[in-house]
Amino acid sequence: MPTSGDKLGPYTLHELINSGGQSEIWLATDEAGQSFAVRLLLNDTLFAFTDKARFSTGAETLKACQDGRYIIGYVDHGKFGGHRALIMEYVEGANLKLLLTAGDPVLTENIAQVLIDFASALEVVHDRGYMHLDVKPENVLLSRNGSLRLIDFDLAQPIPNPPRKMDKLSGTPAYMAPEQLLKQPVDQRADVWAYGVSAYELLTMKKPFPGENADEVLRRQVDRKDFIAPRELNGDLPSELQRIILRCLEREPDRRYPVTSVLVHELKQALYVN
């Protein structure tokens, strides 16, 4: 794989920002000195069909969901210097999971706006005809000035009508809706569930349905005997905000928000943010 100082077409790599199982993200600059985030696919071998298809699908979906405000900016994707890469806007900040763990004031002092902007990002994705399917705090960046960006569209798919079963289980079990874990038909309301789990976690520092594996998470989702309402963990929450989160976490998709714009509208009313 490339190292610091290597060139990928017009881009020069400078610093490894993040590394995961399937890709690396680098800080890079172009010939004019402008900064970008460059995501490199690690397994680009001849027979890595799934990884390459997922990477390309994620890039194309990101391109289709551009809004200039809540979605990480798309620049280009393809082969650069022999490496399969996605060129994106560079955001100086951290993901919500890291900020939550650190108790960072950029998150804690702006939590109301973060919750609204997070839901607004999903509204953009759904309005463009896609479901993200990997909604979680790790996939939301927050800059030092409180600007939010949704990232990582590799699992995203067009919203089906009617809902349909996924070919295989993909995602993070703790944030997956019951219908996903049960391998039942899925649509954008699975993202609404994942948003509810994420909001609950950001407000209480706990997951609503913790588990070591998908089976344990599903068991807790179904029986709910151990479920704790968020206001029992954080008494500062407005009761209306709790109602919104609980609606997102309804086991039956038909009882959740069918349209994300309604979720955004109710969040703004509950949190007194225009």
PyMOL commands that set and color helices and strands:
alter all, ss='L'
color gray80, all
select helices_A, chain A and resi 49-64+96-102+105-108+111-127+137-139+173-175+178-181+189-204+214-223+230-233+239-248+253-255+260-271
alter helices_A, ss='H'
color red, helices_A
select strands_A, chain A and resi 7-8+11-19+23-29+35-41+74-80+83-89+93-95+130-131+140-143+148-150+157-158
alter strands_A, ss='S'
color yellow, strands_A
deselect
rebuild
show_as cartoon
